[in-house]
Amino acid sequence: MNTEVQARARSGNRAISRRPAMGFTLIEILVVVVIIGILAALVVPNFIGRPDQAKVTAARADINALSNALDMYRLDNHSYPSTDQGLEALVQKPSGFPEPKNYPPEPYVKKLNTDPWGSSYVYLSSGTSFELYSLGADGQEGGEGVAADIRYQDI
């Protein structure tokens, strides 16, 4: 006991630890880095194509929401907005033919968004049916993959 007191006095009243210093060896660190590299090599390629897929999904969701709003418009006013009235008829009461006789005080949508690639959605109407689509990543009719048109009928 006397030796412990003397040891504390020499070390400035700090307890002397007999445990060896703890830490990671260089090999342990390298093994962890290699494992993280392998996981990254497996996971990263799966996420490379995801931004385009996310944009397609967002466009489909927008088209679905707009088509639901168009159906509500038709229920209230007995026809879809004309091609000339366009999708703007969902934001504010349109003028022209066909005149919406039961337009509600609140619009069908708060604002019109562009598609995820920054273009307007294409809307064509015959009064009793409509076409609604995005031109896709290339902004032109047709296309394949991400550049393909995203149509309401395809959803």
Disulfide bonds with the S-S distance in Angstrom:
none
